[in-house]
Amino acid sequence: MKETAHLLRSAENTSRLLASIERLEKGGGTVRELVDRDPEPASTKTPEGGTPS
């Protein structure tokens, strides 16, 4: 919601956002799969029984 509020601060961005919503409501847009990323950075992983370095 913070991002949307930020976009609505300017008239030009408000116009773009509303136009995008209208296109989506009319069936526009592209459905995409979300990428499931590893939420834990590799640097924090430890070998079995090990401790972080």
Secondary structure, DSSP 8 states (H G I E B T S, - for coil): -HHHHHHTTSHHHHHHHHHHHHHHHTT-S---------SS-GGG---TT----
